[in-house]
Amino acid sequence: MFQKFFAVVGISLSLCSLNGFAQSSEMYLEETVGAGTPINLAANETKVIGNAFTCTMHINCDMTCENDVTNIIHFTILNRGGSLNGQPVNKGDSMNVEIRTGDKLSIMAKPASRVELKNIGATKISSMCLITCK
């Protein structure tokens, strides 16, 4: 059984940063549950991911770092909470997570939760994520 859902993730403000300003983006995803969804972060890019549904969102991602270097994503929980790689997180919590090619990232987001992701590494981070809503 396939369900449709909408995930608020950001509006693309800038893809190039000539003056060294941090990039930030927001995009809207409409995907079939179970389909692969790409979530990418350029160096210094920030995205906000929100769960606008009444179900708990489970996001499991396979990570890739450009040039196979180790990068860091800074997570800040803006509203409600859930878990990050099995560790409970709540509003106001923040942490850095090292990302390497081949790593798995698991995010559980309670209804109405929001998280800000910032790539504080030097290269692009790509992911292919399986998103389910339970």
FENGIZI-V55646 format. One record per residue. PHI is phi in whole degrees, -180 to 180 (none if undefined). OMEGA is omega in degrees with one decimal (999 if undefined). Layout:
((PHI/OMEGA) (PHI/OMEGA))
This chain:
((none/-178.6) (-104/175.9) (-119/173.6) (-100/173.9) (-151/179.3) (-118/178.3) (-118/178.3) (-84/-178.9) (-127/179.6) (149/167.5) (-116/-176.5) (-67/-179.6) (-94/-176.5) (-163/176.0) (-105/174.3) (-126/-173.1) (-129/-175.4) (-69/-177.0) (-100/177.3) (82/178.0) (-73/177.5) (-67/177.8) (-88/173.8) (-138/-177.9) (-150/176.1) (-144/177.7) (-141/178.9) (-111/-179.3) (-113/170.5) (-120/-174.6) (-132/171.5) (-82/178.8) (-55/-179.4) (100/179.3) (-83/177.1) (-73/-179.7) (-124/177.9) (-79/171.3) (-131/-174.1) (-123/177.9) (-133/172.9) (-73/176.0) (-56/-179.5) (66/178.8) (-87/177.4) (-120/174.2) (-133/173.7) (-112/177.0) (-113/-179.7) (-127/174.8) (-106/-177.5) (-92/-174.9) (-106/178.3) (-90/177.7) (-102/175.1) (-85/-178.0) (-94/176.5) (-115/-176.8) (-122/179.2) (-119/-171.4) (-121/168.7) (-97/-171.4) (-100/174.9) (-138/176.3) (-108/178.2) (-57/-179.8) (62/178.3) (54/175.9) (-93/175.1) (-84/176.9) (-119/178.7) (-130/171.4) (-107/174.8) (-95/179.6) (-105/171.8) (-129/179.5) (-84/-176.1) (-91/-176.7) (-154/179.9) (57/-178.3) (163/-176.7) (163/176.1) (-150/178.1) (-129/-174.7) (51/176.9) (84/179.6) (-92/179.3) (-61/176.9) (-135/-178.5) (-134/179.3) (-49/178.7) (94/178.3) (-70/172.6) (-145/-179.2) (-161/173.3) (-104/177.7) (-126/175.2) (-73/-179.0) (-123/174.8) (-126/175.1) (-57/-179.2) (96/177.8) (-67/173.8) (-110/178.1) (-123/-177.9) (-121/179.5) (-123/172.4) (-116/-176.8) (-119/176.1) (-66/175.8) (-54/178.5) (69/178.0) (-84/178.1) (-141/178.3) (-134/175.2) (-101/177.8) (-113/175.9) (-133/175.4) (-81/179.0) (-99/175.0) (-85/-174.9) (-91/-176.9) (-133/-178.6) (-66/173.2) (-113/177.9) (-117/175.7) (-148/170.4) (-118/-170.4) (-118/172.1) (-100/-176.1) (-116/175.2) (-128/-179.4) (-129/-176.8) (-122/999))
